[in-house]
Amino acid sequence: MLGLEAATATSFNYGQALDMTFLFFEAQRSGKLPANHRVKWRSDSALKDGFLQGVDLVGGYYDAGDHVKFGLPMAFSVTMLAWGAIDFRKEITALDQMGNTLWAIRWGTDYFIKAHTQPNVLWAQVGDGDSDHYCWERAEDMTTPRTAYKLDEYHPGSDLAGETAAALAASSIAFKPYNSSYSILLLVHAKQLFSFADRFRGLYDDSIQNAKQFYSSSGYSDELLWAAAWLYRATDDEYYLKYVVDNALYMSGTGWAVKEFSWDNKYAGLQILLSKILLEGRGGAYTATLKQYQAKADCFACACLKKNDGYDIQTTPGGLMYVREWNNLQYASAAALLLSIYSDYLSAANAKLSCPEGQIPPQELLNFAKSQADYILGKNPKTISYLVGYGTKYPIHVHHRGSSIASIFALHSVVECVQGFETWYRRSEGNPNCIFGALVGGPDQNDNFSDDRSNYEQTEPTLSGNAPLVGLFSKLHSVYGGATGRDLSKRVSTVSSIIFYHQKTQVPNTSLGVPAEFLHTITNNMGCWNVNVLSPQGNNQEHIPEANYRPKVGDRGPFRASLGSLSNARKEHL
């Protein structure tokens, strides 16, 4: 417990953590990268996505440590980014981070617009999960099939189309004060996709079998309600409010009392989003049903605070919300954002949280959110930051292909599938590229964590785990203080200026038959690995920060845990 006590006295720089989070999204970009791209070990990739199908699907985000563009978690991640931008607009603007936030959102929404080629057609995935996860290579070297999969009237996917509609509707609100024409365009696509999702119902992974073993959906009712709720907030059109009220029981919106909020289970988010309408006194004829939604929202919040008469979340001895072993931190980050938002809704209405154990002030919800964020940043029994690059101790063997292989700017020869596993995946050294801001999967139910590249359950980052951090860190910074985001940008640009340790590593032969020598440097301002590649002639190449990735041969990529403890939650994650 000494480590936990030491960490307890530590204050965290949420502004710095926020800036790092944006760098992770830049590291995950697919397609043609802009000139101002800050992650210098990345370059253009997947520039022919959709070509064989006759559609432009270039862009979007790689899901995790792999190179598949999975539509469902990507859309959820964009919804989370947009929600943070909407409800914490003032906080993000004060940090001078609204530009980065909107760019992170737009990298996803531009792709969704491309993927929505007809009112009832949505390209849902690019990349084959099986072949991708049997290959360890940089995105820039990709040789795996870039098969594209679509949803249409004969191959429905109400869950994925509904979540994409929610993402576009939320994003239209986020962009409205800054780019009204783009906001209108997003809303047009959101409405069409909701109509498509509602009219042609079905599970997306029944239509796209390839996705089932990676991001299997447990239902689509929550996404339909979720999309309608966001469309109501974006349009104020009573049609959408009536939809969530009329379908409240049939689609379990007022029936599910959940203890999880994730890419697959939107009920808690839906219930809190609708509670805002009630708390603002705008329920009107729908007040009775909205009160039922709020009762379930309170149930989720009370469970997180462990004030729900025994029907509570599980936590690790160190205080982390624990849902399941596979990438557990994604559930903690999502719940933390949700409770920080609900805290604001309750505070604005001068209301309290109603729990079986009494009336709880909104500050308690923010305290929970802070506890999860602080655990992530180092206030945990291992005193390790699970946000890569933050602090002085964090994972360096991140399960991430691009991070674990020397950049193409440092190692110019192609790294092929098998070579990637043999030369880079299995090496014991830390990743040559620091993937700043990546939230890894995190510890087990006993706070144990193994920083091992093959330990993808714990060391792989995901879009859906990172996305809630933008709103969360912004809110916490506004309340508890810290440096501004600009401070980190300066530090990233000078990352190699303060060096206190050097270590030379001999790496297996390059394609030239000459060993490439890597000079690792750990800096005392960020602690991240950097790499200098010395050419066979001894000339120093560009100095490039780098990061991480994940599988072993046979790894099936963003896997999800079994539905084991899903007595209250219908979906699960990798």
C-alpha positions as CSV (number, residue, x, y, z in Angstrom):
1,M,0.0,0.0,0.0
2,L,3.0,2.3,0.2
3,G,2.9,2.9,-3.5
4,L,-0.8,3.9,-3.4
5,E,-0.2,6.2,-0.5
6,A,2.6,7.9,-2.4
7,A,0.5,8.3,-5.4
8,T,-2.3,9.7,-3.3
9,A,-0.3,12.8,-2.6
10,T,0.3,13.4,-6.3
11,S,-1.7,16.1,-8.2
12,F,-2.2,15.5,-11.9
13,N,-1.8,17.7,-14.9
14,Y,-5.1,17.1,-16.8
15,G,-4.2,19.7,-19.4
16,Q,-1.1,17.8,-20.3
17,A,-2.9,14.5,-20.3
18,L,-5.5,16.0,-22.6
19,D,-3.0,17.1,-25.2
20,M,-1.4,13.7,-25.2
21,T,-4.8,12.2,-25.9
22,F,-5.1,14.1,-29.1
23,L,-1.7,12.7,-30.2
24,F,-3.1,9.2,-29.9
25,F,-5.9,10.0,-32.3
26,E,-3.3,11.5,-34.7
27,A,-1.3,8.3,-34.5
28,Q,-4.4,6.2,-35.4
29,R,-5.2,8.2,-38.6
30,S,-5.6,6.3,-41.8
31,G,-5.3,7.8,-45.2
32,K,-3.4,10.9,-46.4
33,L,-2.0,12.8,-43.5
34,P,-2.0,16.6,-43.4
35,A,1.2,18.7,-43.4
36,N,0.7,19.7,-39.8
37,H,0.5,16.1,-38.5
38,R,2.4,16.0,-35.2
39,V,3.1,12.2,-34.9
40,K,6.3,12.2,-37.0
41,W,6.8,8.4,-37.0
42,R,3.5,8.0,-39.0
43,S,3.0,8.6,-42.7
44,D,0.3,8.1,-45.4
45,S,-1.4,4.6,-45.5
46,A,-4.3,2.7,-47.0
47,L,-4.7,5.2,-49.8
48,K,-6.7,2.7,-52.0
49,D,-9.3,1.7,-49.4
50,G,-12.5,1.1,-51.3
51,F,-10.9,1.1,-54.7
52,L,-11.9,-2.5,-55.6
53,Q,-15.5,-1.7,-54.6
54,G,-15.5,1.5,-56.6
55,V,-15.9,3.8,-53.6
56,D,-13.5,6.2,-51.9
57,L,-13.1,4.9,-48.3
58,V,-9.7,6.6,-47.6
59,G,-9.5,8.1,-44.2
60,G,-11.0,7.3,-40.8
61,Y,-9.2,5.7,-37.9
62,Y,-7.5,2.4,-37.3
63,D,-9.2,0.8,-34.4
64,A,-6.5,-0.2,-32.0
65,G,-3.1,-1.8,-32.4
66,D,-4.3,-3.2,-35.7
67,H,-5.2,-1.7,-39.1
68,V,-8.8,-2.6,-39.4
69,K,-11.4,0.2,-39.6
70,F,-14.2,-1.2,-37.5
71,G,-17.3,1.0,-37.9
72,L,-19.1,0.4,-34.6
73,P,-16.3,1.4,-32.1
74,M,-15.1,4.2,-34.4
75,A,-18.6,5.7,-34.5
76,F,-19.0,5.4,-30.7
77,S,-15.6,7.1,-30.3
78,V,-16.7,10.0,-32.4
79,T,-19.9,10.3,-30.5
80,M,-17.9,10.5,-27.3
81,L,-15.5,13.1,-28.7
82,A,-18.5,15.2,-29.8
83,W,-20.3,14.9,-26.5
84,G,-17.2,16.2,-24.7
85,A,-17.0,19.1,-27.2
86,I,-20.7,20.0,-26.7
87,D,-21.0,19.8,-22.9
88,F,-17.5,20.9,-22.1
89,R,-17.2,23.5,-24.8
90,K,-16.2,26.2,-22.4
91,E,-13.6,24.1,-20.7
92,I,-12.0,22.9,-23.9
93,T,-12.0,26.4,-25.3
94,A,-10.3,27.7,-22.2
95,L,-7.5,25.1,-22.8
96,D,-7.2,26.3,-26.4
97,Q,-8.0,22.8,-27.5
98,M,-11.2,23.2,-29.5
99,G,-9.3,23.1,-32.8
100,N,-7.7,19.8,-31.9
101,T,-11.0,18.4,-30.7
102,L,-12.9,19.3,-33.9
103,W,-10.1,17.9,-36.0
104,A,-10.3,14.6,-34.1
105,I,-14.0,14.5,-34.7
106,R,-13.8,15.5,-38.3
107,W,-11.2,12.9,-39.2
108,G,-14.0,10.4,-38.3
109,T,-17.0,12.3,-39.7
110,D,-15.4,13.0,-43.1
111,Y,-14.9,9.2,-43.4
112,F,-18.5,8.5,-42.4
113,I,-19.8,10.9,-45.0
114,K,-17.7,9.0,-47.6
115,A,-18.9,5.7,-46.3
116,H,-22.6,6.7,-46.6
117,T,-22.8,6.6,-50.3
118,Q,-26.6,6.3,-50.6
119,P,-29.4,6.9,-48.2
120,N,-29.7,3.1,-47.4
121,V,-26.0,2.1,-47.9
122,L,-23.3,2.4,-45.3
123,W,-19.8,1.0,-45.8
124,A,-19.2,-0.5,-42.3
125,Q,-15.7,-1.9,-42.3
126,V,-12.5,-1.8,-44.2
127,G,-9.9,-4.6,-43.6
128,D,-10.2,-8.3,-42.8
129,G,-9.8,-8.9,-39.1
130,D,-8.4,-12.5,-39.6
131,S,-5.7,-11.7,-42.1
132,D,-4.8,-8.4,-40.4
133,H,-4.2,-10.0,-37.0
134,Y,-2.0,-12.7,-38.5
135,C,0.3,-9.9,-39.8
136,W,2.6,-7.6,-37.8
137,E,3.5,-4.7,-40.0
138,R,3.4,-0.9,-40.2
139,A,0.3,0.7,-41.7
140,E,2.6,2.3,-44.3
141,D,3.7,-1.2,-45.4
142,M,0.3,-2.9,-45.4
143,T,0.0,-6.0,-47.6
144,T,-3.2,-7.5,-46.0
145,P,-6.5,-7.5,-47.9
146,R,-8.4,-4.2,-47.6
147,T,-11.8,-5.8,-48.2
148,A,-14.7,-3.3,-47.7
149,Y,-18.0,-4.5,-46.2
150,K,-21.3,-2.6,-46.6
151,L,-24.7,-2.5,-45.1
152,D,-27.8,-2.0,-47.2
153,E,-31.5,-2.9,-47.4
154,Y,-30.7,-6.6,-47.8
155,H,-27.9,-6.6,-45.3
156,P,-29.0,-4.4,-42.5
157,G,-27.1,-3.2,-39.5
158,S,-29.3,-1.1,-37.2
159,D,-26.7,-1.0,-34.4
160,L,-23.9,0.3,-36.6
161,A,-26.0,2.6,-38.7
162,G,-27.7,3.9,-35.6
163,E,-24.4,4.6,-33.8
164,T,-23.1,6.4,-36.9
165,A,-26.3,8.5,-37.0
166,A,-25.7,9.4,-33.3
167,A,-22.1,10.3,-34.0
168,L,-23.1,12.6,-36.9
169,A,-25.9,14.2,-35.0
170,A,-23.7,14.9,-32.0
171,S,-20.9,16.2,-34.3
172,S,-23.4,18.5,-36.0
173,I,-24.0,20.2,-32.7
174,A,-20.3,20.4,-31.9
175,F,-19.6,22.0,-35.3
176,K,-22.6,24.3,-35.4
177,P,-20.9,27.4,-33.7
178,Y,-17.8,27.1,-36.0
179,N,-18.9,25.7,-39.3
180,S,-22.7,25.9,-39.9
181,S,-22.6,24.5,-43.4
182,Y,-20.7,21.4,-42.3
183,S,-23.0,21.0,-39.4
184,I,-26.0,21.0,-41.7
185,L,-24.3,18.3,-43.9
186,L,-23.7,16.1,-40.9
187,L,-27.3,16.4,-39.9
188,V,-28.5,15.4,-43.3
189,H,-26.5,12.2,-43.2
190,A,-27.5,11.6,-39.6
191,K,-31.2,11.7,-40.4
192,Q,-30.9,9.4,-43.4
193,L,-28.9,6.9,-41.5
194,F,-31.4,6.9,-38.6
195,S,-34.2,6.2,-41.1
196,F,-32.1,3.4,-42.7
197,A,-31.3,1.9,-39.3
198,D,-34.9,2.0,-38.1
199,R,-36.6,0.9,-41.3
200,F,-34.3,-2.0,-42.1
201,R,-33.6,-3.7,-38.8
202,G,-30.9,-6.2,-38.0
203,L,-27.6,-6.8,-36.4
204,Y,-24.6,-5.5,-38.4
205,D,-22.5,-8.6,-37.5
206,D,-25.2,-10.9,-39.0
207,S,-24.6,-9.0,-42.2
208,I,-20.9,-8.8,-41.8
209,Q,-19.8,-12.1,-40.4
210,N,-16.1,-11.1,-40.4
211,A,-16.9,-8.6,-37.6
212,K,-18.6,-11.1,-35.3
213,Q,-15.5,-12.4,-33.6
214,F,-14.1,-9.0,-33.1
215,Y,-16.9,-6.6,-32.3
216,S,-20.0,-8.7,-31.9
217,S,-23.2,-6.8,-31.2
218,S,-25.6,-7.9,-28.5
219,G,-28.5,-5.8,-29.8
220,Y,-29.5,-2.7,-31.7
221,S,-32.4,-1.3,-29.7
222,D,-30.1,0.9,-27.6
223,E,-28.5,2.4,-30.7
224,L,-31.9,3.3,-32.2
225,L,-32.9,5.1,-29.1
226,W,-29.5,6.7,-28.7
227,A,-29.5,8.0,-32.2
228,A,-33.1,9.4,-31.8
229,A,-32.1,11.1,-28.6
230,W,-29.1,12.8,-30.3
231,L,-31.2,13.8,-33.2
232,Y,-33.7,15.4,-30.9
233,R,-30.9,17.4,-29.2
234,A,-29.6,18.4,-32.6
235,T,-32.9,19.3,-34.2
236,D,-35.4,19.9,-31.4
237,D,-37.8,18.0,-33.6
238,E,-40.5,16.4,-31.4
239,Y,-40.6,13.4,-33.7
240,Y,-37.4,12.1,-32.3
241,L,-38.4,12.7,-28.7
242,K,-41.7,10.9,-29.3
243,Y,-39.7,8.0,-30.8
244,V,-37.7,7.5,-27.6
245,V,-40.8,7.8,-25.4
246,D,-43.0,5.5,-27.6
247,N,-40.3,2.9,-27.7
248,A,-39.1,3.2,-24.2
249,L,-40.5,-0.2,-23.0
250,Y,-40.3,-2.1,-26.3
251,M,-36.6,-1.2,-26.8
252,S,-35.8,-1.5,-23.1
253,G,-34.8,2.1,-22.6
254,T,-36.6,2.3,-19.3
255,G,-36.2,-1.4,-18.6
256,W,-32.4,-1.9,-18.5
257,A,-30.6,-1.0,-15.3
258,V,-27.0,-1.3,-16.4
259,K,-23.6,-1.1,-14.8
260,E,-21.7,-0.5,-18.0
261,F,-21.5,2.1,-20.7
262,S,-19.5,1.2,-23.8
263,W,-19.3,0.9,-27.6
264,D,-21.8,-1.9,-27.3
265,N,-24.1,-0.8,-24.5
266,K,-25.5,2.7,-24.8
267,Y,-28.3,2.5,-22.3
268,A,-26.7,4.5,-19.5
269,G,-25.6,7.2,-21.9
270,L,-29.1,7.4,-23.4
271,Q,-30.7,7.6,-20.0
272,I,-28.5,10.4,-18.8
273,L,-28.8,12.3,-22.1
274,L,-32.6,12.2,-21.8
275,S,-32.5,13.2,-18.1
276,K,-31.1,16.5,-19.2
277,I,-34.5,17.3,-20.9
278,L,-36.3,16.5,-17.7
279,L,-33.9,18.5,-15.5
280,E,-34.4,21.5,-17.7
281,G,-38.1,21.3,-17.3
282,R,-38.7,20.6,-21.0
283,G,-40.4,17.2,-20.6
284,G,-44.0,18.4,-21.2
285,A,-46.3,15.6,-22.2
286,Y,-43.4,13.2,-22.1
287,T,-42.4,13.9,-18.4
288,A,-43.7,10.6,-17.0
289,T,-41.6,8.4,-19.4
290,L,-38.6,10.7,-19.1
291,K,-38.8,10.2,-15.3
292,Q,-38.5,6.5,-15.9
293,Y,-35.4,7.1,-18.0
294,Q,-33.9,9.2,-15.3
295,A,-34.6,6.5,-12.7
296,K,-32.4,4.2,-14.7
297,A,-29.8,6.9,-15.1
298,D,-29.8,7.3,-11.3
299,C,-29.4,3.6,-11.0
300,F,-26.2,3.6,-13.1
301,A,-24.8,6.6,-11.2
302,C,-25.7,5.1,-7.8
303,A,-24.1,1.8,-8.8
304,C,-20.9,3.6,-9.7
305,L,-20.9,5.3,-6.3
306,K,-21.7,2.0,-4.6
307,K,-24.8,3.5,-3.1
308,N,-27.3,1.3,-4.9
309,D,-28.4,-1.0,-2.2
310,G,-25.9,-3.7,-3.2
311,Y,-26.5,-3.5,-6.9
312,D,-23.2,-1.8,-7.5
313,I,-20.2,-1.9,-9.8
314,Q,-17.2,-4.0,-9.0
315,T,-14.0,-2.2,-8.2
316,T,-10.4,-3.4,-7.8
317,P,-8.7,-3.0,-4.4
318,G,-7.1,0.2,-5.8
319,G,-10.5,1.7,-6.6
320,L,-10.8,1.1,-10.4
321,M,-14.1,0.3,-11.9
322,Y,-13.8,-3.3,-13.1
323,V,-16.1,-4.7,-15.7
324,R,-14.1,-7.5,-17.5
325,E,-10.6,-8.5,-18.1
326,W,-10.3,-7.5,-21.7
327,N,-9.4,-3.8,-22.1
328,N,-11.1,-2.8,-18.8
329,L,-10.0,0.8,-18.8
330,Q,-12.4,1.6,-21.6
331,Y,-15.3,1.0,-19.3
332,A,-13.8,3.2,-16.5
333,S,-13.1,6.1,-18.9
334,A,-16.6,6.0,-20.4
335,A,-18.3,5.8,-17.0
336,A,-16.1,8.7,-15.7
337,L,-17.1,10.9,-18.6
338,L,-20.7,10.0,-18.2
339,L,-20.8,10.8,-14.5
340,S,-18.9,14.1,-15.0
341,I,-21.6,15.1,-17.5
342,Y,-24.4,14.0,-15.2
343,S,-22.9,15.9,-12.4
344,D,-23.1,19.1,-14.5
345,Y,-26.7,18.4,-15.4
346,L,-27.8,17.9,-11.8
347,S,-25.8,20.9,-10.6
348,A,-27.4,23.2,-13.3
349,A,-30.8,22.1,-12.1
350,N,-29.9,22.5,-8.4
351,A,-30.8,18.8,-8.0
352,K,-29.3,15.8,-6.3
353,L,-28.8,12.2,-7.3
354,S,-31.5,9.9,-5.8
355,C,-30.0,6.7,-4.6
356,P,-31.5,4.0,-2.3
357,E,-29.0,5.1,0.3
358,G,-30.1,8.8,0.2
359,Q,-29.8,12.0,-1.8
360,I,-26.3,12.4,-3.1
361,P,-24.8,15.8,-4.1
362,P,-23.6,16.1,-7.7
363,Q,-20.0,16.7,-6.5
364,E,-19.9,13.0,-5.5
365,L,-20.3,12.0,-9.2
366,L,-17.4,14.3,-10.2
367,N,-15.4,12.8,-7.3
368,F,-15.9,9.3,-8.9
369,A,-14.9,10.6,-12.3
370,K,-11.8,12.1,-10.8
371,S,-10.9,8.9,-9.0
372,Q,-11.0,7.0,-12.3
373,A,-8.9,9.6,-14.1
374,D,-6.4,9.7,-11.3
375,Y,-6.1,5.9,-11.3
376,I,-5.4,6.0,-15.0
377,L,-2.7,8.7,-14.5
378,G,-0.9,6.9,-11.7
379,K,-2.8,6.9,-8.5
380,N,-2.9,3.1,-8.3
381,P,-1.1,0.4,-6.4
382,K,1.4,0.0,-9.3
383,T,2.0,3.8,-9.4
384,I,2.1,3.5,-13.1
385,S,0.4,5.8,-15.6
386,Y,-1.8,3.8,-18.0
387,L,-1.8,6.8,-20.4
388,V,1.4,6.3,-22.4
389,G,3.9,9.1,-22.2
390,Y,2.3,10.7,-19.1
391,G,4.5,10.9,-16.0
392,T,7.7,9.0,-15.5
393,K,6.4,5.4,-15.4
394,Y,4.1,4.0,-18.1
395,P,3.9,1.0,-20.4
396,I,6.6,0.9,-23.1
397,H,5.7,-2.5,-24.7
398,V,2.4,-1.3,-26.0
399,H,0.6,-3.8,-28.2
400,H,0.5,-1.6,-31.3
401,R,2.1,-2.4,-34.7
402,G,3.2,1.0,-35.7
403,S,4.6,1.9,-32.3
404,S,6.5,-1.3,-32.0
405,I,8.3,-1.1,-35.4
406,A,10.8,1.5,-36.4
407,S,9.3,4.3,-38.4
408,I,9.6,4.2,-42.2
409,F,11.5,7.5,-41.9
410,A,14.1,5.6,-39.8
411,L,14.0,2.2,-41.3
412,H,13.3,2.6,-45.0
413,S,13.0,-1.1,-46.0
414,V,9.6,-2.8,-46.0
415,V,8.8,-4.8,-42.9
416,E,6.7,-7.8,-44.0
417,C,4.2,-9.8,-42.0
418,V,6.4,-12.6,-40.6
419,Q,9.4,-10.4,-40.3
420,G,7.4,-8.0,-38.2
421,F,6.6,-10.8,-35.7
422,E,10.1,-12.2,-35.6
423,T,12.0,-9.0,-35.5
424,W,9.8,-6.5,-33.8
425,Y,6.9,-8.2,-32.0
426,R,9.0,-10.6,-30.1
427,R,11.8,-8.2,-29.1
428,S,12.2,-7.6,-25.4
429,E,13.1,-3.9,-25.7
430,G,10.5,-1.2,-25.4
431,N,8.7,0.1,-28.5
432,P,10.9,2.4,-30.6
433,N,8.0,4.9,-31.1
434,C,6.2,6.4,-28.2
435,I,2.5,6.5,-28.9
436,F,1.7,9.5,-26.7
437,G,-1.7,9.5,-25.1
438,A,-2.6,5.9,-25.7
439,L,-4.8,4.5,-23.0
440,V,-3.9,0.9,-22.7
441,G,-6.2,-1.9,-21.6
442,G,-5.1,-1.7,-18.0
443,P,-4.8,-3.9,-15.0
444,D,-6.8,-6.9,-13.9
445,Q,-9.4,-7.1,-11.1
446,N,-6.5,-7.2,-8.5
447,D,-4.7,-4.2,-9.9
448,N,-2.0,-6.4,-11.5
449,F,-0.5,-5.4,-14.8
450,S,2.1,-6.9,-17.0
451,D,3.8,-4.6,-19.5
452,D,4.2,-7.2,-22.2
453,R,3.6,-6.7,-25.9
454,S,1.9,-10.1,-26.2
455,N,-0.4,-9.2,-23.3
456,Y,-2.9,-7.5,-25.6
457,E,-5.7,-7.7,-23.0
458,Q,-3.8,-5.2,-20.9
459,T,-1.4,-3.4,-23.2
460,E,-3.4,-2.6,-26.3
461,P,-5.0,0.9,-26.7
462,T,-8.3,1.5,-28.5
463,L,-10.2,4.4,-29.9
464,S,-13.2,3.7,-27.7
465,G,-11.1,3.8,-24.5
466,N,-9.4,7.1,-25.4
467,A,-12.4,9.1,-26.8
468,P,-14.1,9.8,-23.4
469,L,-10.8,11.2,-22.0
470,V,-11.1,14.4,-24.0
471,G,-14.2,15.6,-22.2
472,L,-13.1,14.1,-18.9
473,F,-9.7,15.7,-18.7
474,S,-11.1,19.1,-19.9
475,K,-13.7,19.1,-17.1
476,L,-11.2,18.0,-14.4
477,H,-8.7,20.6,-15.5
478,S,-11.4,23.3,-15.2
479,V,-12.1,22.3,-11.6
480,Y,-8.7,21.2,-10.3
481,G,-6.3,23.2,-12.5
482,G,-3.0,22.4,-14.2
483,A,-1.0,23.5,-17.2
484,T,-2.6,24.5,-20.4
485,G,-2.5,22.3,-23.5
486,R,-0.1,24.7,-25.2
487,D,2.6,23.8,-22.7
488,L,2.7,20.2,-23.9
489,S,2.9,21.2,-27.6
490,K,6.1,23.0,-26.8
491,R,7.4,20.0,-24.9
492,V,6.6,17.6,-27.7
493,S,8.6,19.8,-30.1
494,T,11.6,19.7,-27.8
495,V,11.2,16.1,-26.6
496,S,14.8,15.2,-27.4
497,S,16.4,18.2,-25.8
498,I,16.8,16.9,-22.3
499,I,18.4,13.5,-22.2
500,F,19.6,11.7,-19.1
501,Y,20.0,8.2,-20.3
502,H,21.3,6.4,-23.5
503,Q,21.1,2.8,-24.4
504,K,22.3,1.3,-27.6
505,T,20.4,-1.7,-28.9
506,Q,21.5,-4.1,-31.7
507,V,18.5,-5.1,-33.8
508,P,18.4,-8.0,-36.2
509,N,19.8,-7.5,-39.7
510,T,17.9,-5.2,-42.1
511,S,17.2,-6.1,-45.7
512,L,20.6,-4.7,-46.6
513,G,22.2,-7.4,-44.4
514,V,23.7,-4.8,-42.1
515,P,22.6,-4.5,-38.5
516,A,20.8,-1.3,-37.8
517,E,21.9,0.4,-34.6
518,F,19.2,2.1,-32.5
519,L,20.0,4.8,-30.0
520,H,17.2,4.9,-27.5
521,T,16.9,8.0,-25.4
522,I,14.7,8.5,-22.4
523,T,13.9,12.2,-21.7
524,N,13.1,13.6,-18.3
525,N,10.3,15.8,-19.6
526,M,8.2,13.0,-21.1
527,G,10.0,9.8,-20.3
528,C,9.2,8.4,-23.8
529,W,11.4,6.3,-25.9
530,N,12.9,7.9,-29.0
531,V,14.8,6.3,-31.7
532,N,17.8,7.4,-33.8
533,V,18.6,5.0,-36.7
534,L,22.2,5.0,-37.7
535,S,22.7,4.1,-41.3
536,P,25.3,1.5,-42.3
537,Q,27.5,4.5,-43.1
538,G,27.0,5.9,-39.7
539,N,25.0,9.0,-40.7
540,N,22.3,9.9,-38.2
541,Q,18.8,9.8,-39.6
542,E,15.9,11.9,-38.4
543,H,15.2,11.7,-34.6
544,I,11.7,10.4,-34.2
545,P,9.5,9.7,-31.2
546,E,7.6,6.4,-31.4
547,A,5.1,4.0,-29.8
548,N,3.4,0.5,-29.7
549,Y,1.1,-2.5,-30.9
550,R,-0.3,-5.8,-30.1
551,P,-0.7,-9.4,-31.4
552,K,1.0,-12.7,-31.4
553,V,0.7,-15.2,-34.2
554,G,-2.9,-16.4,-33.9
555,D,-4.0,-13.2,-32.2
556,R,-7.5,-12.5,-33.5
557,G,-7.3,-8.8,-32.8
558,P,-9.8,-6.6,-31.0
559,F,-11.3,-9.6,-29.3
560,R,-13.9,-9.1,-26.8
561,A,-14.5,-10.7,-23.5
562,S,-17.2,-13.3,-23.1
563,L,-20.6,-12.2,-22.2
564,G,-20.0,-13.7,-18.8
565,S,-21.2,-11.2,-16.3
566,L,-23.6,-9.5,-18.6
567,S,-26.6,-9.8,-16.3
568,N,-27.4,-6.2,-16.8
569,A,-25.5,-5.1,-19.9
570,R,-26.2,-6.4,-23.3
571,K,-22.9,-5.9,-25.1
572,E,-19.3,-6.3,-24.6
573,H,-15.9,-5.4,-25.9
574,L,-12.6,-6.7,-27.1
